[in-house]
Amino acid sequence: MRDDLFSCPIRKYNLDDPLLLRWATEQYEQEKFNITSPFRLHITDFPANLSTSYTDITEQFLEDLKIQDNTVALITDIMLTVLEKGDSLDRCNTLPSHYTATHYLSENPEQSDIFHHPAKSLIDPFNPNLDEWVSGAGLYVNQGDVIIHPSFLEYSTPKVDRKRIAMTLLIRLHPKN
């Protein structure tokens, strides 16, 4: 059996920095009554002392892709998401960025997002309801895990049973000049 025809690599790193969780919690506490649920805050002023952690992750990511010598990864957008019990997020993608990184900040995150097969709408009519025909799957995540995936890969967040704090970073790749 071939399982690489529609491969979508999902990479997992770990960045367990209590300063990031503290900063995200402070942002949530300041803005939670100004934003309707689910809480999603577009970050426009990210502290420089915290950004170095994400720079280290993107550099490691470029090394894993073996393009670190001729490419730079730029974080173009940052979104803070806090889901309270019962909140969920609909299926989406983050195009036109190249990659999406989700950093699970909260303690004991209940679950990862659900990642959906890129050809789901094409194969659904032929689905015989067998286990190997699954069109969406999640990952086991711990506090501090950073999941990086191609931005065309759609994802959603099912209802959560407890508060979940996550940062989403959009990454664009550019050649070094």
N, C-alpha and C positions, 0 to 999 in steps of 0.2 A: 504494500500500500504506500502511496506517495502522500505525504502530509505537508509538503513544502510548496505547493502550488500557489497558495495565498498566504504565505507566511507573513506575519507581522511581529517582528521581534519586540518584546517588552523587556526592558532592562530594569533591574532593581539595585539600588544603592542604599546606603544608610547614612543619615545625618541626624544624629541625636544631640541637638544643641538646645539646652534649656532656655537660652536667651531668645531663640526664635519663638518658642512657645509662649514665653512671658510677653514678648512684644506683640504677638498675634492676639493674645488674650486681652492686652491693654487696648488694642485697636477695636476689638469686639465690644469691650465694655464702654468705650467712648461713643461708638456709633450704633449700638444695638437697637436703640429706640428711634433711630432715623432711617432705618432700612427695614423693609418688610421681609418676612420670612419666606423662603430661606435666605439667610444672610450671605450676601456676596458683595464684597468691597473691592473695587478696583484700586490698587495701591499705586499712587503716583509719587510718593516720597518714601523710598525704602532706605533705611539707615545703611550707610557705607560699611560700618563695622559688621553688619549681618550679611551683607552681600558677598563677602569673601567666601563664606561657606558654600554658597551656590556656585561661585566661580570654580571652586575646587571640584564640585560634582560635574560641572559641564566640561572641565578639562579632562577628567577621568572618562567621561562619556566619549569625547573626541578620540581619546587613546583607544577605547574599546572598538570604535569604528575604524581605527587606523588612518585617520585623516588629520591628526593633530599638527602635522608639519605644514599643511597648506590651507587649513580652515580654522575659522574662529566661530564660536557659538555665542550669540548675543541673546540675552534675555530681554524680550521686547515688551512683555506685559506680565504683571503679577496680580493675582486675584486671591483674596482671603475669603475662604468659605467656612462658615460655621453652621452646622446643621444641628438643630435641637431634636429631641425625641419626636419621631413621626415625620420629620422633614425628609424630602427626597429631591433629586435633581433629574430632570428629563434628559433623554438621550441627546447628545450633541457631539460636535467635533470642534477643533480649534484651528481650522484652516483660516488664513493662509500661512500660519506658522509652519515650520518643518516638523518640530517635535513639541511634545507637551510633557512637562514634568509635574507630577502630583506628589507633594510632600505631606505625609500623614503626621501631624504634629501632636494630636491628642493622645493621652494615655490610653492604652488598651483599645486601639481603634477596632471597632466591631467587624469591619469588612472593608475590602477595597471597592473601588468602582467596578462596575460590570463592563467588560470590553466586548464589543459586538463585532462579529465577523464582517469584513468589508464587503463581501458579496452576499450578505444575508437576503436582501430583497430578490436576488436572482435565484437563489437555491431554495427558498422557502416553499415554493409550489411542489417541489420534489421531495420534501422532507418526509422520511418514513417513520419519524419519531423514535429513532434509535440513539443511544448514547453518543455515538461518534458523530452525529449530525448536530451537535450542540452549536448554537449560533452566538452564544454569549457566555462569558465565564469571568469569574473574579479570581483574585489572588489572595493568599494568606499574607497579611501585613502586620507589622509591629510598629510601635511608636518610633518615629524617625525614618521610616522607609521612604525612599524617593523612587517612584515608578516613572520611567521615561518611555514614551511610545510615540510612533509616528502620528502626526496630528490628523491625518485622514481617518484614523481608527476611531470610530464613534464609541462613546462611553456614556454611562448613566450611573446614578447613585440610587440604590433602592432605599426604602424607608429605613431610618436608623433607629435603634432602640435606646441610644444614649447620645449625648453631645459628641460631635465629631468636628475637629478643627483641622483644616487642610489648606495648604498654599498651592495654587496652580501657577506654573510659570510657562510662558510661551517662548520657545527657542527658535531662532532663525540661524541658519548656517550661512557664512559668507567666506569667500576666498580671502586669504591673507594677501595684502598688497605690498 
